[in-house]
Amino acid sequence: MAFVALEKLHQLYDGYRQVFRIGRQEWILLQEQGRTYCIANQCPHLQAPLAQASIANNVLRCPAHGIEFDLRSGMPVNPLSCRHALSYLPLIYDGNQIGLDLNG
């Protein structure tokens, strides 16, 4: 396992958001309503950055075009506005840290 630590668990809280570069792509580690996610920092609609997206009630809203995504499933709230889902990386825990298994 090639574990890459992103954050210590005690640093996470609802509203936490941090951008990380992994390889050639940027990813956002965020926590909302007690759940932690790692999503691509680009909207699947037109690849606009999502780092400044608003989040309310598990709905992430793209700041560029207002397209909303259900954070739990990644699917667009209105499929007519976009047919593609958010991209996620699975998170793993190792001791007091959360991160990624780059071999997985």
VMD Tcl script that draws the C-alpha trace (Angstrom):
set ca {
  {0.00 0.00 0.00}
  {1.34 3.45 -0.95}
  {-0.48 5.52 1.66}
  {-0.37 9.28 1.09}
  {-1.53 11.23 4.13}
  {-3.67 14.27 3.40}
  {-4.70 15.45 6.86}
  {-4.69 14.55 10.53}
  {-8.15 13.50 11.75}
  {-8.27 16.10 14.52}
  {-7.98 18.86 11.88}
  {-11.24 17.85 10.16}
  {-14.55 19.62 10.91}
  {-17.76 20.35 9.01}
  {-16.83 23.05 6.52}
  {-13.21 21.89 6.21}
  {-11.89 22.26 2.66}
  {-8.34 21.92 1.34}
  {-6.98 21.54 -2.21}
  {-4.21 19.00 -2.86}
  {-2.28 18.27 -6.03}
  {-2.02 14.54 -6.64}
  {-0.09 13.75 -9.78}
  {-1.27 16.18 -12.45}
  {-4.70 16.84 -10.98}
  {-6.05 18.91 -8.11}
  {-8.38 17.29 -5.59}
  {-10.41 18.78 -2.75}
  {-10.55 17.13 0.65}
  {-13.69 18.35 2.37}
  {-16.00 17.48 5.21}
  {-19.76 18.07 5.26}
  {-22.24 16.79 7.85}
  {-19.66 14.48 9.39}
  {-18.66 12.79 6.12}
  {-15.30 13.34 4.44}
  {-14.88 13.36 0.66}
  {-12.07 13.73 -1.84}
  {-13.43 15.17 -5.11}
  {-11.75 16.41 -8.26}
  {-11.30 20.19 -8.28}
  {-13.19 20.48 -11.55}
  {-16.84 20.51 -12.41}
  {-17.75 17.66 -14.77}
  {-19.78 20.16 -16.83}
  {-17.03 22.45 -18.18}
  {-14.10 21.68 -15.83}
  {-14.47 24.89 -13.81}
  {-12.65 24.77 -10.43}
  {-14.82 23.70 -7.49}
  {-12.58 24.91 -4.65}
  {-14.88 27.90 -4.06}
  {-18.13 25.98 -4.57}
  {-20.86 26.53 -2.01}
  {-22.17 23.57 -0.05}
  {-25.49 23.39 1.80}
  {-27.50 20.34 2.86}
  {-25.10 17.96 1.05}
  {-25.52 19.86 -2.23}
  {-22.40 21.29 -3.87}
  {-23.04 24.21 -6.23}
  {-20.49 25.01 -8.95}
  {-19.50 28.68 -8.70}
  {-19.11 29.03 -12.49}
  {-22.50 27.87 -13.79}
  {-24.59 27.09 -10.71}
  {-24.93 23.38 -11.47}
  {-25.71 21.47 -8.28}
  {-24.46 18.01 -7.32}
  {-25.53 15.68 -4.52}
  {-22.32 15.35 -2.54}
  {-23.20 11.86 -1.28}
  {-23.71 10.34 -4.74}
  {-21.86 12.81 -6.97}
  {-24.83 12.94 -9.33}
  {-26.24 16.24 -10.62}
  {-29.39 17.37 -8.82}
  {-30.90 18.33 -12.19}
  {-29.72 15.79 -14.80}
  {-30.80 18.14 -17.59}
  {-28.10 20.64 -16.61}
  {-25.27 18.07 -16.65}
  {-25.13 14.36 -17.32}
  {-21.81 13.65 -15.59}
  {-21.06 12.96 -11.93}
  {-18.35 14.37 -9.69}
  {-15.11 12.38 -9.59}
  {-14.10 10.94 -6.22}
  {-11.04 9.24 -4.80}
  {-11.65 6.69 -2.02}
  {-10.25 7.76 1.32}
  {-8.57 5.46 3.83}
  {-7.59 5.90 7.46}
  {-4.18 5.12 8.88}
  {-3.83 5.78 12.58}
  {-4.67 9.44 13.18}
  {-4.53 10.39 9.49}
  {-6.82 10.30 6.47}
  {-5.38 9.86 3.02}
  {-5.23 7.86 -0.17}
  {-3.90 4.50 -1.29}
  {-2.23 5.37 -4.59}
  {-1.79 1.69 -5.45}
  {-5.55 1.05 -5.11}
}
mol new
graphics top color blue
foreach p $ca { graphics top sphere $p radius 0.5 }
foreach p [lrange $ca 0 end-1] q [lrange $ca 1 end] { graphics top cylinder $p $q radius 0.2 }
display resetview
